[in-house]
Amino acid sequence: MRVVAIHRDAVVVTSRMWQTTATALRAGGEAMLIDSPYFPDELEVLPQVLAQSGFEPDALLATHADWDHLLGRLAFPGLSLGVAESSAERLRAEPGAAQRELRGEDARTYAVRPRPLSLGSVQSLPVPGRLDLGDARLELHPAEGHTRDGMAIMCPHAGVLVCGDYLSGVEIPLVGDSAEDYIATLARLAPLVERAEVVVPGHGAPLARDEALRILDEDTAYVEALAAGAEPALPEGRDSPRQRELHRAQLT
């Protein structure tokens, strides 16, 4: 697990599995943790690691309802989990799906957890909308297309955009729901990226603004080609065997 400070009020934790990111933000004596690492040992030490950096979360957020973004409750079982209204609806429509998928992945990776995942108190947040963090305010923006739910979170005072499973430097765009929605989300993210100093994707290293804009252009071209029924080239630097496998699956 890697921990990087990207601002005095923002720390990114990156899991060794899939380079999954979790972002801690703070302002006015309060802190929030967005998304989560994967492995049990990472989650076990996460509270101590964040506390040593001066971040003690008061609440959890998840960018969307895919199971690998919901594991913050295993590290902080007493905290509530905030999600977009669309994610809350998905969790209600698919009861137990995240837990089943986690058990399946744990069986594949031989991960053993001290307790099963419980989502506890899930707070449904209106998106688009705003959320107070101490004396600052986070912006919540809709982000559908990778899944049918989700949100991107802009933290203006830190210049940080947490965008969920978009704009990854290590993954191709994974269109799980709608190419048209995915393209619309990329268009919605463009002005947010312009405002940001650092963009944190759900998988991969935090990105400086110019790098994020380059990836946004590449991803838009890739998904537009998919939507048109063409076979797009893999973005530069994202042509590993695993990404070629995912690419082929999207063409079928």
C-alpha positions in Angstrom: 0.0 0.0 0.0 1.3 3.4 -1.0 0.4 6.7 0.7 1.0 10.0 -1.1 0.1 13.5 0.1 -1.2 15.5 -2.9 -2.1 18.6 -0.8 -1.9 19.5 2.8 -5.5 18.5 3.1 -5.5 15.5 0.8 -3.9 12.1 1.0 -4.2 9.3 -1.5 -3.8 5.6 -0.5 -3.2 3.2 -3.3 -3.8 -0.5 -2.9 -1.3 -3.1 -4.3 -4.4 -4.8 -5.9 -5.5 -3.1 -9.2 -3.9 0.1 -7.9 -7.3 1.0 -6.3 -7.2 4.4 -4.7 -8.7 5.8 -1.5 -8.6 9.5 -0.9 -8.8 11.3 2.5 -9.8 14.9 2.5 -10.0 17.3 5.5 -11.1 20.8 6.3 -12.1 22.7 9.4 -11.3 19.8 11.8 -13.3 17.2 9.8 -12.2 14.5 7.4 -13.8 12.1 4.9 -12.5 9.0 3.2 -13.5 8.3 -0.4 -13.4 4.7 -1.7 -11.1 2.0 -0.2 -8.1 -0.3 -0.7 -8.7 -4.0 -1.1 -6.6 -6.3 1.0 -7.4 -7.1 4.7 -4.0 -6.0 5.9 -4.3 -2.7 4.1 -7.7 -2.1 5.7 -6.4 -3.1 9.1 -3.6 -0.5 9.1 -5.6 2.2 7.3 -6.9 4.0 10.4 -3.4 4.2 11.9 -1.8 5.3 8.6 -4.3 8.1 8.1 -4.1 9.2 11.8 -0.3 9.4 11.5 -0.9 11.8 8.5 -3.4 13.8 10.5 -6.5 12.4 8.9 -9.1 10.8 11.1 -12.3 10.3 9.0 -15.7 11.3 10.4 -17.5 9.8 7.4 -17.0 7.6 4.3 -18.0 8.2 0.7 -18.0 5.9 -2.3 -17.9 7.1 -5.9 -20.1 4.2 -7.0 -21.5 0.9 -5.8 -19.0 -1.5 -7.3 -17.8 -3.7 -4.4 -14.2 -2.7 -4.5 -15.1 0.9 -3.7 -17.2 0.0 -0.7 -14.7 -1.6 1.7 -14.1 1.5 3.9 -16.6 0.1 6.3 -14.2 -2.8 7.1 -11.6 -0.3 8.3 -14.1 2.1 9.9 -17.1 0.0 11.0 -18.6 2.8 13.1 -18.8 5.4 10.2 -21.7 6.0 7.9 -21.3 5.5 4.1 -22.4 8.3 1.8 -23.2 7.4 -1.8 -25.1 9.1 -4.7 -28.8 8.5 -4.9 -28.2 6.4 -8.0 -25.8 4.2 -6.0 -28.2 3.9 -3.1 -30.9 2.8 -5.5 -28.5 0.2 -7.0 -27.6 -1.2 -3.6 -31.3 -1.5 -2.7 -32.0 -3.2 -6.1 -29.1 -5.6 -5.6 -29.2 -6.6 -2.0 -26.1 -8.6 -1.0 -24.5 -8.3 -4.4 -21.4 -6.5 -3.2 -20.9 -9.0 -0.4 -21.2 -12.0 -2.8 -18.8 -10.4 -5.3 -16.3 -9.7 -2.5 -16.5 -13.3 -1.3 -15.8 -14.5 -4.8 -12.8 -12.3 -5.3 -11.5 -13.2 -1.8 -11.7 -16.9 -2.8 -9.7 -16.1 -6.0 -7.0 -14.2 -4.2 -7.0 -16.3 -1.0 -7.8 -13.3 1.1 -9.1 -14.0 4.6 -11.1 -11.3 6.4 -11.8 -11.0 10.1 -15.4 -10.2 9.4 -17.8 -10.0 6.5 -18.6 -6.7 4.8 -21.6 -4.8 6.3 -22.6 -1.6 4.6 -24.3 -0.4 7.8 -25.9 3.0 7.5 -26.0 4.2 3.9 -26.7 7.8 3.3 -28.2 8.7 0.0 -26.8 12.0 -1.4 -28.5 14.2 -4.0 -26.3 14.4 -7.1 -25.6 17.0 -8.5 -25.3 18.6 -5.1 -22.9 19.8 -2.4 -21.6 18.3 0.8 -20.1 20.2 3.7 -16.7 19.2 5.0 -15.8 21.3 8.0 -15.6 24.8 6.7 -15.3 23.7 3.1 -17.8 22.3 0.6 -17.4 19.4 -1.7 -19.2 19.3 -5.1 -20.9 16.1 -6.2 -21.3 15.5 -9.9 -23.0 12.7 -11.7 -20.8 10.1 -13.3 -22.6 7.3 -15.1 -21.5 5.1 -18.0 -18.9 2.9 -16.3 -21.8 1.7 -14.2 -25.4 3.0 -14.1 -24.6 4.9 -10.9 -22.0 7.1 -9.4 -20.5 10.5 -8.8 -17.3 12.5 -9.1 -16.3 14.6 -6.1 -14.6 18.0 -6.5 -12.8 19.5 -3.5 -12.2 23.1 -4.6 -10.2 24.2 -1.6 -7.6 21.5 -2.3 -7.8 21.6 -6.0 -8.6 17.8 -6.1 -11.0 15.9 -8.3 -11.8 12.3 -7.3 -13.5 10.8 -10.4 -14.1 7.2 -9.6 -13.4 4.7 -12.4 -12.7 7.3 -15.1 -9.4 8.8 -16.4 -7.2 6.0 -15.3 -3.6 5.9 -16.5 -3.5 2.1 -16.1 -7.0 1.0 -17.3 -8.8 1.5 -20.6 -12.3 2.9 -20.3 -14.5 0.1 -19.1 -18.0 0.8 -20.5 -20.2 -1.3 -18.2 -23.6 0.4 -18.8 -23.8 2.9 -21.7 -21.2 4.3 -24.1 -23.4 7.4 -24.5 -23.5 8.0 -20.8 -19.8 7.4 -20.5 -19.1 10.1 -23.2 -21.5 12.5 -21.4 -19.6 11.9 -18.1 -16.3 12.6 -19.8 -17.7 15.8 -21.2 -18.9 16.7 -17.7 -15.5 16.0 -16.2 -13.6 18.2 -18.7 -14.3 21.5 -17.0 -13.7 19.9 -13.5 -10.3 18.7 -14.7 -9.5 22.2 -15.9 -10.2 23.5 -12.4 -8.3 20.8 -10.6 -4.6 20.7 -9.7 -4.7 16.9 -9.1 -7.1 14.3 -10.5 -7.5 11.0 -8.5 -8.8 8.1 -10.7 -10.3 5.0 -9.0 -7.4 3.0 -10.3 -3.9 4.3 -10.9 -1.6 7.1 -9.7 -3.0 10.6 -9.1 -2.7 12.8 -12.2 -1.6 16.3 -12.8 -4.1 18.4 -14.7 -2.3 18.2 -18.1 -1.9 14.4 -17.9 -5.6 14.0 -16.9 -6.7 16.2 -19.9 -4.6 14.0 -22.2 -6.2 10.9 -20.9 -9.6 12.5 -21.1 -9.1 13.1 -24.8 -7.8 9.6 -25.4 -10.7 8.1 -23.5 -13.3 10.2 -25.4 -11.8 9.0 -28.7 -11.8 5.4 -27.6 -15.4 5.4 -26.3 -16.7 7.3 -29.3 -15.2 4.7 -31.6 -16.8 1.9 -29.6 -20.2 3.7 -29.8 -19.8 4.0 -33.5 -19.2 0.3 -33.8 -15.5 0.7 -34.8 -12.5 -1.0 -33.2 -10.5 1.7 -31.5 -6.8 1.5 -30.9 -5.7 1.0 -27.3 -4.6 4.3 -25.6 -0.8 4.6 -25.4 0.6 3.0 -22.3 -2.6 1.0 -21.7 -1.9 -1.9 -24.0 -0.9 -4.6 -21.5 -2.1 -8.1 -21.9 -4.8 -7.6 -19.3 -6.0 -4.4 -21.0 -6.1 -6.1 -24.4 -8.2 -8.8 -22.8 -10.7 -6.2 -21.5 -10.6 -4.5 -24.9 -11.6 -7.7 -26.7 -14.4 -8.3 -24.3 -15.9 -4.9 -25.1 -15.8 -5.6 -28.8 -18.0 -8.7 -28.5 
